[in-house]
Amino acid sequence: MNQLQNETSSHPADRLTALGNEEDFDVVIFGAGINGAGLFRDLCAQGLRCLIIDKGDFGSGTSAAPSRLIHGGLKYLETGEFGLVAQSTLERNLLLKNAPHYVTPLPTLIPIFSWFNGITAALRTLFGSTSAPRSRGAVLIKIGLALYDFYGSRDRVMPRHSLVGRSRALKEMPVLTKSIVAAGTYYDAKISHPERLVLELIEDGLATSETSVAANYTTMTSASGGLLTFQTQKGGTFSVRPKLVVNGAGPWIDHVNAALGAPSKMIGGTKGSHILLQNDELVRSLAGRMVYFEADDGRICLVFDYLGRALVGSTDTKADNPDTVRCEQDEVDYLLASVSALMPGVKVDRAQIVYAYSGIRPLPASDASIAGLISRDHSAPVTEPDQTRPFAIMSLIGGKWTTFRGFAEEVADTVLKRLERNRSVSTRSMPIGGGRNFPADAGQRLQWLTETSAASGLDLQRVDTLLSRYGTRASEVARHEGAWSGTERLPDSQDYSLAEIDYIVRNEFVEHLADVVMRRTTLAVTGSLTISDLQAIAAIAARARGWNSERTEKEIDETAVQLKGKNLMRI
């Protein structure tokens, strides 16, 4: 064990333990998912003192269960949500620039099964019908893609759409069903590490506001007379007085409002489940593309290459209990059957599943009969102060991953106005985390790799892996790894080093083993994690966090049970 392993590194949570009694904060944010984290960064950048808390880990709720897409919302054109499409395509383009380490272009193919179907149904939906179009034909899709290009023209960074006939489409992707008549291709984007992006937003906020605080695994125990009291998982308590509260708890929003003394019924969520398949033939056939297709029941599904696995999603059914949500067997059957019908030339089955996940979308309460027609737009209704509660509560309703920055900007402007403060900086062109100074081309990348390799002592290939994983923050990980005695890797997931895991545990708000394997790394979601890996990671965490043998065994057992049960892993 070398000097690095013996050090007592300063942990970001130290700000929490340094809090005095009944300290004042400008804003307290409940929920450290993507919306809460985005708002935290924006408000911190304006010089406000903010506290963000989450009852679990940062980004561990709905934000950990997306389709891993950064997209403009092509299907929202059908429901006439043109403003949402305009904002979504802009925010997609901005994320490609501000988070290039995690957000990358994704060519997307739409199989088309008729020429003229769906036009009448689409018009009905556009004017308020509660039935979704079925069998969207080439004419309708062509119109939609042209509109999509138009709305995506601001800060454009990707090509426009194209449409080809059956023979060319089958030549480019022979595994597709022969019943197609054409195929359209357009560009959206994917995100490789969504949970890490949430963490980076919080870290960026802390970096710009030295008096702001972030706390995971923290719950509110009382709210009285303007004083909010919290308890950390370790048993410590602290109290704060906010000038304003923002409820960004996603599907838990109504629960938080009730605890704050402002009962509400704002959320009527829907459930989305996904599976990841280890199917090399399918991944090769996709050739870097996503296939965005209509299942037999008219619902939209997708499949694309996510870090070497085929990600298949997503279901869309009404659900309201985020604490028990999981991917059920009937959803697995539905997703597998949908891919099999679309690509009969590739065998897909349950044995190929390496991971599954599910989440509740925090959509507004709605009486829509079809979950897919509930608006994905966002709003931030305000519950004004009353005699027992001196602060207002803003609730973040709806929204989606892609639009978090724009949503945060809107809410931040409202917060600033209510606090009689002025915006000092825009987040529109503000890089996120490891996207700051990210190499723009192959030449710059080689230069960055060469310099970091020389500074850390690691070879170019290893530094390149770290750059893809952490963006330019890889320089810190590389220095840590370079100072580590030895080059040991995890027993089975050999592309992760023990030093890398040690850096994560010491510097990234890790409180549990699951934080490392499910959110700080992609070990679980790609299905590469083994029980031997889990034990090795636990040993590193135990040294860094001071766990005894009983705590270490408990962490291993609880993480393994969760991965086997909720995530369908064979670990």
Residue pairs with C-beta under 8 A, 6 or more apart in sequence:
1 485
1 543
2 483
2 484
2 485
3 483
4 480
4 483
4 484
4 499
4 502
5 484
5 502
5 543
5 544
9 506
9 507
9 544
11 506
11 507
11 509
12 203
12 206
12 214
12 507
12 508
12 509
13 215
13 509
15 206
15 212
15 213
15 214
16 213
16 214
16 215
16 232
16 238
17 236
19 213
19 238
19 240
21 238
21 239
22 227
22 239
22 240
22 241
23 238
23 239
23 240
23 241
24 49
24 240
24 241
24 242
24 243
25 49
25 50
25 51
25 240
25 241
25 242
25 243
26 43
26 48
26 49
26 50
26 242
26 243
26 244
26 419
27 43
27 48
27 49
27 50
27 51
27 242
27 243
27 244
27 245
27 246
27 415
28 50
28 51
28 52
28 53
28 228
28 240
28 242
28 244
28 245
28 246
29 36
29 39
29 40
29 50
29 51
29 52
29 53
29 245
29 246
29 248
30 36
30 53
30 54
30 220
30 245
30 246
30 247
30 248
30 249
30 256
31 52
31 54
31 61
31 247
31 248
31 249
31 250
31 252
31 253
31 256
31 396
32 40
32 52
32 53
32 54
32 58
32 59
32 198
32 202
32 214
32 216
32 248
33 54
33 59
33 61
33 62
33 63
33 198
33 248
33 249
33 250
34 59
34 63
34 194
34 197
34 198
34 201
34 401
34 404
35 248
35 250
35 378
35 396
35 399
35 404
35 407
35 408
36 52
36 54
36 246
36 248
36 249
36 396
37 52
37 58
37 59
37 63
37 198
37 199
37 201
37 202
37 205
37 404
38 201
38 404
38 405
38 407
38 408
39 246
39 248
39 396
39 407
39 408
39 411
39 412
40 50
40 52
40 201
40 202
40 205
40 212
40 214
41 201
41 202
41 204
41 205
41 208
41 408
41 427
42 405
42 408
42 409
42 412
42 427
43 50
43 205
43 412
43 415
44 50
44 204
44 205
44 206
44 208
44 209
44 212
45 205
45 208
45 209
45 424
45 425
45 427
45 430
46 412
46 416
46 421
46 423
46 424
46 425
47 209
47 421
47 424
48 209
48 212
48 415
48 416
48 419
48 421
49 209
49 211
49 212
50 205
50 209
50 212
50 213
51 212
51 213
51 214
51 215
51 240
51 242
52 202
52 205
52 212
52 213
52 214
52 215
53 214
53 215
53 216
53 218
53 220
53 230
54 60
54 61
54 215
54 216
54 217
54 218
55 217
55 218
55 219
55 252
56 216
56 217
57 216
57 217
57 509
57 511
57 512
57 514
57 515
57 519
58 195
58 198
58 199
58 202
58 214
58 216
58 509
58 519
59 194
59 195
59 197
59 198
59 199
59 519
60 195
60 515
60 518
60 519
61 250
61 251
61 252
61 322
61 359
62 250
62 251
62 322
62 359
62 360
62 361
62 362
63 194
63 195
63 198
63 250
63 401
64 194
64 195
64 357
64 359
64 518
64 519
65 272
65 274
65 357
65 358
65 359
66 191
66 194
66 272
66 359
66 401
67 272
67 274
67 302
67 311
67 313
67 314
68 190
68 191
68 192
68 194
68 306
68 311
69 106
69 188
69 189
69 190
69 191
69 290
69 302
69 401
69 402
70 91
70 92
70 95
70 96
70 103
70 188
70 189
70 190
70 191
70 401
70 402
71 88
71 92
71 188
71 189
71 402
72 85
72 88
72 89
72 92
72 148
72 151
72 152
72 188
72 402
73 81
73 84
73 85
73 88
73 89
73 376
73 400
73 402
74 85
74 144
74 145
74 148
74 186
74 188
74 292
75 300
75 372
76 84
76 85
76 88
76 376
77 85
77 144
77 147
77 148
78 122
78 125
78 126
78 132
78 133
78 144
79 125
79 126
79 373
79 375
80 126
80 127
81 375
81 376
81 377
82 147
82 151
83 377
84 375
84 376
84 377
84 403
85 147
85 148
85 151
86 151
86 154
87 403
87 406
88 400
88 402
88 403
89 148
89 151
89 152
89 154
90 152
90 154
90 155
90 406
91 402
91 403
91 404
91 405
91 406
92 152
92 188
92 189
92 402
93 152
93 154
93 155
93 156
93 157
93 158
94 155
94 405
94 428
94 429
95 103
95 189
95 191
95 402
95 405
96 103
96 104
96 105
96 157
96 158
96 189
97 155
97 157
97 429
98 405
98 429
98 430
98 431
98 432
98 435
99 191
99 197
99 431
99 432
99 433
99 435
99 471
100 435
100 438
100 471
101 433
101 434
101 435
101 438
101 467
101 468
101 470
101 471
101 472
102 191
102 192
102 193
102 194
102 196
102 197
102 434
102 435
102 471
103 189
103 190
103 191
103 192
104 189
104 190
104 192
105 157
105 158
105 187
105 188
105 189
106 187
106 188
106 189
106 190
106 289
106 290
106 304
107 185
107 186
107 187
107 288
107 289
107 290
108 185
108 186
108 187
108 188
108 289
108 290
108 291
108 292
108 304
109 169
109 173
109 183
109 184
109 185
109 289
109 290
109 291
109 292
110 141
110 183
110 184
110 185
110 186
110 291
110 292
110 293
111 169
111 176
111 177
111 180
111 183
111 291
111 293
111 342
112 136
112 137
112 138
112 141
112 180
112 181
112 182
112 183
112 184
113 135
113 137
113 179
113 180
113 181
113 294
114 135
114 137
114 138
114 181
115 137
115 138
115 139
115 181
115 182
116 137
116 138
116 139
116 140
117 134
117 135
117 136
117 137
117 140
118 133
118 134
118 135
118 136
118 137
118 140
119 137
119 139
119 140
121 129
121 131
121 132
121 133
121 134
122 133
122 136
122 140
124 131
125 131
125 132
125 133
125 373
130 368
130 369
130 370
130 373
131 370
132 298
132 299
132 370
132 372
132 373
133 140
133 298
134 294
134 298
135 294
135 298
136 144
136 294
138 163
138 181
138 182
138 184
141 163
141 184
142 163
142 184
145 161
145 163
145 184
145 186
146 161
148 161
148 186
149 160
149 161
149 186
152 158
158 187
158 189
159 187
160 186
161 184
161 185
161 186
161 187
162 184
162 185
162 186
163 182
163 183
163 184
163 185
164 172
164 182
164 183
164 185
165 181
165 182
166 180
166 181
166 182
166 183
168 183
169 176
169 180
169 182
169 183
170 176
170 178
170 180
172 183
173 183
173 285
173 286
173 287
173 289
173 291
174 285
174 345
175 282
175 285
175 343
175 344
175 345
175 346
176 183
176 291
176 342
176 343
176 345
177 341
177 342
177 343
177 344
185 289
188 290
190 290
190 304
190 306
191 197
191 401
192 306
192 307
192 522
193 469
193 522
194 401
195 518
195 519
195 520
196 433
196 470
196 519
196 520
197 432
197 433
199 433
199 508
199 509
199 519
199 520
200 432
200 433
200 434
200 473
201 432
201 433
202 214
203 433
204 432
204 433
205 212
205 214
206 212
206 213
206 214
214 509
215 230
215 232
216 509
216 511
217 232
217 233
217 511
217 512
218 230
218 231
218 232
218 233
219 230
219 231
220 228
220 229
220 230
220 256
220 259
220 260
221 229
221 230
221 231
221 237
222 228
222 229
223 229
223 259
223 260
223 261
223 389
224 388
225 388
225 390
226 241
226 242
226 389
226 390
226 391
227 239
227 240
227 241
228 239
228 240
228 241
228 242
228 245
229 237
229 238
229 239
230 237
230 238
230 239
230 240
231 237
232 238
233 511
242 391
243 391
243 419
244 391
244 392
244 393
244 394
244 415
244 418
244 419
245 260
245 391
245 392
245 393
245 394
246 393
246 394
246 395
246 396
246 411
246 415
247 253
247 256
247 257
247 260
247 393
247 394
247 395
247 396
248 396
249 255
249 256
250 322
250 360
250 362
251 267
251 269
251 320
251 322
251 360
251 361
251 362
252 322
253 264
253 266
253 267
253 362
253 395
253 396
253 397
254 263
254 264
254 265
254 266
254 267
257 263
257 264
257 266
257 383
257 393
257 395
258 264
260 389
260 393
261 388
261 389
262 383
262 389
262 393
264 383
264 395
265 365
266 364
266 365
266 381
266 395
266 397
267 320
267 362
267 363
267 364
267 365
267 397
268 318
268 320
268 363
268 364
268 365
268 366
268 374
269 318
269 319
269 320
269 322
269 360
269 361
269 362
269 363
270 316
270 317
270 318
270 319
270 360
270 361
270 363
270 371
270 372
270 374
271 315
271 316
271 317
271 318
271 319
271 325
271 358
271 359
271 360
271 361
272 313
272 314
272 315
272 316
272 358
272 359
272 361
273 313
273 314
273 315
273 327
273 328
273 331
273 332
273 335
273 356
273 357
273 358
274 311
274 312
274 313
274 314
274 327
274 335
274 356
274 357
274 358
275 311
275 312
275 313
275 327
275 332
275 335
275 336
275 353
275 355
275 356
275 568
276 306
276 309
276 310
276 311
276 312
276 353
276 354
276 355
276 356
276 525
276 526
276 527
277 309
277 310
277 312
277 348
277 352
277 353
277 354
278 309
278 310
278 352
278 354
278 527
279 310
279 346
279 347
279 348
279 352
281 346
281 347
282 303
282 310
282 339
282 343
282 346
282 348
283 305
283 308
283 309
283 310
285 343
285 345
285 346
286 303
286 304
286 305
286 310
288 305
289 304
290 302
290 303
290 304
291 302
291 303
291 304
291 342
291 343
292 300
292 301
292 302
293 300
293 301
293 302
293 303
293 338
293 342
294 300
294 301
295 301
295 334
295 338
295 341
296 337
296 338
296 341
299 315
299 316
299 372
300 372
301 312
301 313
301 314
301 335
301 338
301 339
301 342
302 311
302 312
302 313
302 314
303 310
303 311
303 312
303 339
303 342
304 310
304 311
305 311
306 525
306 526
307 522
307 525
307 526
308 526
309 354
309 355
309 526
309 527
310 348
312 335
312 336
312 338
312 339
313 335
315 331
315 334
315 335
316 371
316 372
317 371
318 371
319 325
319 360
320 360
321 360
322 359
322 360
325 358
325 359
325 360
326 356
326 358
326 565
326 566
327 356
327 357
327 358
327 566
327 567
327 568
331 358
332 350
332 353
332 356
332 568
336 348
336 349
336 350
339 346
339 348
340 348
353 568
354 526
354 527
354 569
354 570
355 524
355 525
355 526
355 527
355 567
355 568
355 569
356 566
356 567
356 568
357 525
357 566
357 567
358 566
361 376
361 400
362 396
362 397
362 398
362 399
363 374
363 375
363 376
363 397
363 398
364 374
364 375
364 379
364 397
364 398
366 374
366 375
368 374
375 398
376 398
376 399
376 400
377 398
377 399
378 396
378 397
378 398
378 399
378 400
378 403
378 407
379 397
379 398
380 394
380 395
380 396
380 397
380 407
380 410
380 411
380 414
381 394
381 395
381 397
382 392
382 393
382 394
382 395
382 414
383 392
383 393
383 394
383 395
384 392
385 391
385 392
392 418
394 411
394 414
394 415
396 407
396 411
399 407
405 427
405 428
408 427
409 426
409 427
409 428
412 423
413 423
416 422
416 423
431 437
431 438
433 471
433 473
434 470
434 471
434 472
434 473
434 474
435 471
435 472
436 471
436 472
437 472
438 471
438 472
439 445
439 447
439 448
439 467
445 464
445 467
448 467
448 472
449 460
449 463
449 464
449 467
450 460
452 458
452 463
452 467
452 474
452 475
452 478
453 459
453 460
453 463
453 478
455 475
455 478
455 479
455 482
456 463
456 475
456 478
456 479
456 481
456 482
457 482
458 466
458 478
458 481
458 482
462 478
462 481
463 474
463 478
465 495
466 474
466 477
466 478
466 481
466 500
467 474
470 477
476 503
476 507
477 500
477 503
480 499
480 500
480 502
480 503
481 497
481 499
481 500
481 503
484 497
484 498
484 499
484 502
486 498
487 497
488 497
488 498
488 499
489 495
489 496
489 497
489 498
490 496
490 497
490 498
490 501
490 532
490 533
490 536
490 537
491 530
491 532
491 533
491 536
492 528
492 529
492 530
492 532
492 533
493 523
493 528
493 529
493 530
493 533
496 521
496 523
496 533
498 536
498 540
501 516
501 521
501 536
501 537
501 540
501 541
502 540
502 543
502 544
504 510
504 516
504 520
504 521
505 516
505 540
505 541
505 544
505 545
506 544
508 520
509 515
510 516
510 520
510 541
510 545
511 545
512 555
512 558
512 559
513 534
513 537
513 538
513 541
513 555
513 556
513 558
513 559
514 555
514 558
514 559
514 562
516 523
516 537
516 541
517 523
517 524
517 529
517 533
517 534
517 537
517 559
517 563
518 524
518 525
518 563
522 528
523 529
523 533
524 563
524 567
524 569
527 569
529 563
529 569
529 571
530 571
531 556
531 560
531 571
534 556
534 559
534 560
534 571
535 556
538 547
538 552
538 555
538 556
539 552
541 547
541 552
541 555
542 548
542 549
542 551
542 552
547 555
560 571
563 569
563 571
564 570
564 571
